[in-house]
Amino acid sequence: MIELYIMNIRDALRNKCYFPALALTLTLPDVCGAVEYPKETSVAKRYIEWYDKCLGEAVAQIEKQPYLSGEVVYNLRNTFLHTGSPNIDSNKVKEEDNRLDRFILILGDATVILESTFFIDTPSVKYRLIAVDITHLCDMICNAALCYYEHNKDKFGWDFLITPQESITDPRKPPEEDLIISLINEKLEAEGESFRVKSISKKSNKDLISELLDKIKSDKKLKQELDEGKTVHIEKGDISLDVTFTDHNWQVRGKSDTPLTFSEDSKKEVVGKREAQIRSFFGEHFKEKKYKQKKEVIIRAVMKSKTKQQLNIALMKNFSSEETGAIYKKLKPLIKDLPGN
């Protein structure tokens, strides 16, 4: 992954996209520092210590002369990534020799100048300046990160998945299906489950959920059991699921060839009845203009709250105590079955 980051940085520099290149470059010491010092909780300390360890000898100059130390570059990283300013906040630099009066970033290809330092240090006058070419700065950090990665590959672990768009031939099918199945089965094994997923259904999640819902709706006994909070077993073709419907959400346990993920569309269809009930109640009991302006806030609070206390807290985040009391009083007939006082 480090190689991919650096390739993107160098592509950006070649196309004179200097600031995207700088932004990604300034994160490389974050990545490498976290790998080198995994037990260190201070981001600043990890960043600066990795930079000084891997670049210190290359960038350090004559004694008392300002240079691009780990602390200076970390300061640049903070001001640029957090506020968009490619500058140094000298007040936050602890090393006195590196408290710059002026930092100049040259948007160039490192063919005219690499880095220049100017300083005056007399009893009456102190002035410190560093000018650095952005391509030189990016190359310097990229080379250090790549060298570190080449010698420490065993320490890196990437907990995410990416795939080129060109590799996706069927938009309904998840990319890297074999890998996804493997990860699902590892999770099932870790949780002590005996069944395993062998393949992912070619049907879209929306189609699958629609078929299962149709089956539930057409079977009064199943629907009643779900309404009572019971777990029911549903089969359709090679699809086999144990389903529970609690707190307005599906709780699904699959069998061998059953996909285990479901789209938001299914949840919307399941909670449709409850939401329709809430919206109807709102239209009947909240006719004042002040409530209509906050209609979605109130409805969302009721939909998400599992207890009366949760609802009260959700309302207080958006309304004054007096308004919350008035709204809560109006909602009482609707929330009478929620737990709590």
Helices and strands as residue ranges (DSSP letters): H 2-14, H 18-25, H 28-36, H 43-59, H 70-83, G 90-92, G 96-98, E 102-106, E 115-121, E 126-133, H 134-151, G 153-155, G 165-167, H 177-190, H 205-218, H 220-227, E 232-236, E 239-246, E 249-254, H 264-285, H 289-292, H 295-304, H 308-316, H 321-331
